[in-house]
């Protein structure tokens, strides 16, 4: 969803993370990537895992997790994410 909401990610970086000066002048996609990196860095500083490995999760069933996420999203009224979108998010969580 990043290409569709890059402006919101960038706004978050400027207003919440305070990194406006660090991303100023970069192309929008790169600004969004830098904000995401800064958020992941902050999560790690406060001890929040960002990947499955960091969270101690070794066995993942991406299909089952995707199904559950879509069901919960439907229950909570969250729209706009396909099964493929959710799988891509979980695949990002598998990185080292």
ZIBEL-V927937 format. One record per residue. N is the residue number from 1. RES is the residue in three letters. SS is DSSP state (H for helix, E for strand, - for the rest). PSI is psi in whole degrees, 0 to 359 (NA if undefined). D_LAST is the distance of its C-alpha to the last C-alpha in whole Angstrom. Layout:
# ZIBEL-V927937
n->(N:N)
res->(RES:RES)
ss->(SS:SS)
psi->(PSI:PSI)
d_last->(D_LAST:D_LAST)
This chain:
# ZIBEL-V927937
n->(1:2:3:4:5:6:7:8:9:10:11:12:13:14:15:16:17:18:19:20:21:22:23:24:25:26:27:28:29:30:31:32:33:34:35:36:37:38:39:40:41:42:43:44:45:46:47:48:49:50:51:52:53:54:55:56:57:58:59:60:61:62:63:64:65:66:67:68:69:70:71:72:73:74:75:76:77:78:79:80:81:82:83:84:85:86:87:88:89:90:91:92:93:94:95:96)
res->(UNK:UNK:UNK:UNK:UNK:UNK:UNK:UNK:UNK:UNK:UNK:UNK:UNK:UNK:UNK:UNK:UNK:UNK:UNK:UNK:UNK:UNK:UNK:UNK:UNK:UNK:UNK:UNK:UNK:UNK:UNK:UNK:UNK:UNK:UNK:UNK:UNK:UNK:UNK:UNK:UNK:UNK:UNK:UNK:UNK:UNK:UNK:UNK:UNK:UNK:UNK:UNK:UNK:UNK:UNK:UNK:UNK:UNK:UNK:UNK:UNK:UNK:UNK:UNK:UNK:UNK:UNK:UNK:UNK:UNK:UNK:UNK:UNK:UNK:UNK:UNK:UNK:UNK:UNK:UNK:UNK:UNK:UNK:UNK:UNK:UNK:UNK:UNK:UNK:UNK:UNK:UNK:UNK:UNK:UNK:UNK)
ss->(-:H:H:H:H:H:H:H:H:H:H:H:H:H:H:-:-:-:-:H:H:H:H:-:-:-:-:H:H:H:H:H:H:H:H:H:H:H:H:H:H:H:H:H:H:-:-:-:-:-:-:-:-:-:-:-:-:-:-:-:-:H:H:H:H:H:H:H:H:H:H:H:H:H:H:H:-:-:-:-:-:-:H:H:H:H:H:H:H:H:H:H:H:-:-:-)
psi->(350:315:332:337:20:320:325:322:315:318:318:316:318:310:329:312:345:36:26:316:328:336:352:134:349:155:149:313:322:324:313:318:318:323:316:317:318:321:317:319:317:316:315:321:327:6:19:125:147:334:166:316:314:331:2:19:117:326:117:134:91:321:316:318:320:314:315:317:318:321:316:319:319:316:319:357:23:123:165:354:125:170:321:320:313:318:320:321:313:324:323:327:343:347:157:NA)
d_last->(22:21:24:26:26:25:28:27:24:25:28:26:24:28:29:27:24:27:25:28:29:26:25:29:30:27:27:26:23:22:23:21:18:19:20:16:15:17:17:13:14:17:16:14:17:19:16:15:12:10:7:9:7:8:11:12:12:12:14:14:17:16:20:21:19:20:24:24:22:25:28:27:27:30:31:30:32:29:29:28:24:25:23:21:20:19:17:15:14:13:11:9:8:7:4:0)
